[in-house]
Amino acid sequence: MSPCNISCDLHDYIEIACLYGYQVKLTLKNQQSIEGKAVDIITADKREYLLIDNGEHQRIELTELAKMQVLTPNAQFTEMIF
């Protein structure tokens, strides 16, 4: 397993979102917002990405995340600030 590009605690929350297939709203550091289902964390070119399904599969680099809001009702958590 590669070292965490972000805090390992925050990484765990992303893994939980993927495990349960939560609908999430991501806010990136450039203020762009993306909504979709958290699918998986993948590694490519020594970088980690969150794979989001929003009609197509989109890769979001973990280091670009500013905030993740969970839209799924009764989720384990509701918001994470990176």
Secondary structure in CASP SS format (residue, H / E / C, confidence):
PFRMAT SS
TARGET T0000
AUTHOR 0000-0000-0000
METHOD secondary structure of the structure
MODEL  1
M C 1.00
S C 1.00
P C 1.00
C C 1.00
N C 1.00
I C 1.00
S C 1.00
C H 1.00
D H 1.00
L H 1.00
H H 1.00
D H 1.00
Y H 1.00
I H 1.00
E H 1.00
I H 1.00
A H 1.00
C H 1.00
L H 1.00
Y H 1.00
G C 1.00
Y C 1.00
Q E 1.00
V E 1.00
K E 1.00
L E 1.00
T E 1.00
L E 1.00
K C 1.00
N C 1.00
Q C 1.00
Q C 1.00
S E 1.00
I E 1.00
E E 1.00
G E 1.00
K E 1.00
A E 1.00
V E 1.00
D E 1.00
I E 1.00
I E 1.00
T E 1.00
A E 1.00
D C 1.00
K C 1.00
R E 1.00
E E 1.00
Y E 1.00
L E 1.00
L E 1.00
I E 1.00
D E 1.00
N C 1.00
G C 1.00
E C 1.00
H E 1.00
Q E 1.00
R E 1.00
I E 1.00
E E 1.00
L H 1.00
T H 1.00
E H 1.00
L E 1.00
A E 1.00
K E 1.00
M E 1.00
Q E 1.00
V E 1.00
L C 1.00
T C 1.00
P C 1.00
N C 1.00
A C 1.00
Q C 1.00
F C 1.00
T C 1.00
E E 1.00
M E 1.00
I E 1.00
F C 1.00
END
